[in-house]
Amino acid sequence: MFKHRIFANHFLGYLYTVRIMKLPFTNKIRIRIFWALFALGLGIGGGIAYYLFTEKFEDTKLVKAAHASSALAFLKEFQNNDSLANARYRNQIVELSGRISALEQADTSANLKINADGTGDYLIFDFQQEDAKETKKLQQGDSVTIRAACSGSSYSRILNSRSVQFQRATLIKKF
């Protein structure tokens, strides 16, 4: 009849003995352990950050493309099945041919855009400083072949359009 009370008294007695019982480490040792683990975690985190920030990629011109196609056919794959195309092309070097819709020059980089007709969807290529110099000769309407690393696509509900982003783009040929 009073078993639950016996259990409660036993549990409270256990808590009481834990609070009174001395722990094996003094406060000074616990502080040293804390700072040692903190320094170890900071060192490991710093090493990972250094690796990520100093990661170098091969020159895109020297890397063989994993996939080659026309820009509009490539964009059509993303329109048909976005998740399958992202899984297939993300972080892959691709070589695409198409007609320039827009070209934006910045101080040290350039962005080149290839639009799909009527849908508002587009491919956007980011040229780094070394390759941005080559894009200054290009104009809207020129046909080009570009090799770049695909970053995947994103869909904007506000603009009702899909964009496929590329990094480390390089101009292969203008025709």
N, C-alpha and C positions, 0 to 999 in steps of 0.2 A: 504494500500500500504506500509506503514512503520511499520506494526505491529511487524515484527521480530526485528526491531531496538528498539522498546519500550520494548520488552521482554528482549533484551540484556542489555539495560540500567537499567531495574529493577533488573536483576540478578547481574550486577556489583555493583549496589547500595547496594544490600543485602550483598555481599561479603565485601564491604567497611565497612558497619556498624558492621559486625561480627568482623573484625580485630580491630576496634577501641573500641568496647564494652568491658568492663572489665569482666573477668571471675569470678565466685563466690569464687574460692579458690586462696589463695596466692601461690606463688612459694614454700614456705616453707612447706605448707600443702600438696601440690602435691608430693613433695619429700618424705614426711613421708608416704603418702598413697602408693607410689611406693615401698618403702622398706618394708612396712607391707605386701603387697601382694607378694613381692618377698620372704620374710621369710615364709609366709604361703605356697607358692608353693614349696619351698625347703623342708619344713617339711613334706608335703604330699608326695613328690617324695622320700624323704629319708625313709619314712615309707613303701612305696611300694617296694623299693629296699631291705630293710631289710627283708621283708616278703619273697620275691623271693629268696634271697641268703641263708636264714636259713630254707627253707622248708625241712621238714623231711619226708621220705617215710617209710612205713612199710617194714620189712624184707621180701624179695621176697620168701624165703622158707616158711614163715608162711601164705602167701596170696594164696588163691585158684586160680588156673588158669582158666581164662574165656574160653580158647580154648586149645585143645590138639590135636596134629597130628604128622605125621612124617615131618622131616625137608624138604624133597624134595617135598612132597605134598603141604606144606605151600608155598614154593618158587614157585611152579607151579601156585598157585592162583595169585601171584603177576605178573607172566609172562603173564597169560591170560588176566587179567584186573587189571591194576595197581591202578587206582583211586578207584575202588570198594574195593579192598583189603586194601588200605590205610585207607579208611573210616571205614572199618570193624574192623581192628586190631590195628590201631594207639592208643597208650596209654593204651593198654590192656595187661594183664599178660597172656602169652602163655607158653605152655609146649611142647617142641619139642624133638623128638628123631632122631638121625642121627649119621653119621660117621665123625670123625674129619678129615679135610683136612689139616689144618695148625693151629699151636699154637704159639703165640708170647708172651713171658714173658717180662714184663717191671719191673721197680723197685717196684712199689706199685700196679700194675694192670696187667691184662692179657687179651689178645684177642684170641678168638677161632673162627675159620672159618670153615664153611661147604659149599663145592662147589657143584654145579650141574654138572652133567656129560656133557661135550662137549659144553655147552653154555657160560661158563665164569661167569655165575651168581652165587652169593654166599650170605650166611647169615653170619653176623659177630656179635659176642656176646662180650660185654665188662664186664669183671668181676672186681669188686671193690676189695680193699685191703683185706677185710675179706675173700672173696671167692677166691681170686687169689691163696692163699696158697694151696687150694684143687686141683687146676689145674696143679700144678707142678708134680703131679703123672701121669698125662695124657700124652699120646703120639699120634702121628699122626696115624690114622687108628683105634683108639679106638671108640667103640660105646657108646654114652652117651645120657642121658635125661637131658635137661636144661630147667629151668623156668626163664623167663625174661620179661621185659616190651618192647614191640615193639615200635620203634621210627618211623617206616615207611620205605619206599624204595626210592631210587634215581637211576636214569639211567644215565650212562656216555656214551655220544656219542663218545668220544675219544677212550675209551676202549671197546665200544660196549658191555657193560655188565650192569646188574642190581645188586644192593646190597640192602639188607634189614638189617637195624641196630637195635640192641637190647641194652638196658641199664639195669643195676642192675641185671645182670645174676647171677644165682646160679646153681651149679651142684646138680642135684637130685639123679642121679644114673649112675654108670658106669657098662656096661655089655658086 
